Amino acid sequence: MQFSEILAQITPAADQQLLLPDGWGQGRALFGGITAAIAWQHAHYGADPEQQLRAFTVSFVAPIQPGEARLQRRILRQGKNVTQIAVEIIQDSEVVLIALASYGRSRASSISVPATVTADMPAREQGISFPPLDILPEFTHHYDYRICTGNLPFSGDTSREFGGWMRYRHEDKPIDIGLLLGLVDAWPPALLPHLSSPAPASSLTWTIEFPDQLPADRRCNSWWQYLATIDHAENGYGHTHAHIWDDAGRLVAISRQTVTVFG
């Protein structure tokens, strides 16, 4: 099942059942990008269409498995300018993911500050593709990567930066927030190249912010640029931030993660 087909199963109902598919595994759980996108799609049905998503925060409470799950949505507050929406994914009567979506209406402002970091990614033709290895998570086969900054996971490279180019391998849909969530989270944690041998890692929390509407002229199989920076890593936890641009260098998202690493 394709990413877009999974999201298309979700209805506007505030409380509903969903069948999570096989084929998107990430270690002992379902790929975090798809579960985050499911939570966003569910939240989006409760949003004011005149307000756009400004920030989306996810806490991965427990590993999510393929199979039946329950979605619950609560509108915490809906104002003229800002709406806050909470979504929970529940399996076996336990909350396994909780997300907070913050929507806001655009307003006139005298403040205009450009992005602090602009796209300066080497050409994707110079990048490294992920080799077809059994240790790669199942979901990675749905994506096309070119590593242009840093190195492959478990290569022993201790650079603070990690990233390159990305796109969906088999999808051809106009980009939306859900599909972009899947792209951004498809990148391995920036800490993994520091390791010299395979070890498990997972996202604990993820916040992604959207400075503007996504470009209407780009698709999910267009090339997108991603660059993550390690802010701090110690005692089995890493704190990173990342910038995401389209292929024309337009900033589309700012991502922040807390990652657990067992190695």
BELZI-V510528 format. One record per backbone hydrogen bond with DSSP energy under -0.5 kcal/mol. CO is the residue of the C=O (numbers start at 1). NH is the residue of the N-H. If there is no record, write none. Layout:
CO;NH
CO;NH
This chain:
2;6
3;7
4;8
5;9
6;9
7;10
14;73
16;71
18;20
18;69
20;67
24;31
25;139
26;29
29;26
31;34
31;35
32;36
33;37
34;38
35;39
36;40
37;41
38;42
39;43
40;44
41;45
43;46
44;47
48;51
52;104
54;210
55;102
56;208
57;100
58;60
58;206
59;61
59;98
64;30
67;20
69;18
70;90
71;16
72;88
74;76
74;86
77;79
77;84
81;105
82;79
83;103
84;76
84;77
85;101
86;74
87;99
88;72
89;96
89;97
90;70
91;94
94;91
96;61
96;62
97;89
98;59
99;87
100;57
101;85
101;103
102;54
102;55
103;83
104;52
123;126
124;127
128;147
131;133
133;136
137;140
138;141
139;142
140;143
142;169
142;170
144;167
146;148
146;165
147;128
149;163
152;155
160;230
162;228
163;148
163;149
164;226
165;146
166;224
167;144
173;220
176;180
177;181
178;182
179;183
180;184
181;185
182;186
183;186
184;187
189;192
191;194
192;154
192;195
193;156
193;157
195;156
200;262
202;260
204;60
205;258
206;58
207;256
208;56
209;211
209;254
215;218
218;175
219;222
220;168
223;247
224;166
225;245
226;164
227;243
228;162
229;231
229;241
232;239
234;237
236;261
237;234
238;259
239;231
239;232
240;257
241;229
242;255
243;227
244;252
244;253
245;225
246;249
250;246
253;244
254;209
255;242
256;207
257;240
257;259
258;204
258;205
259;238
260;202
261;263
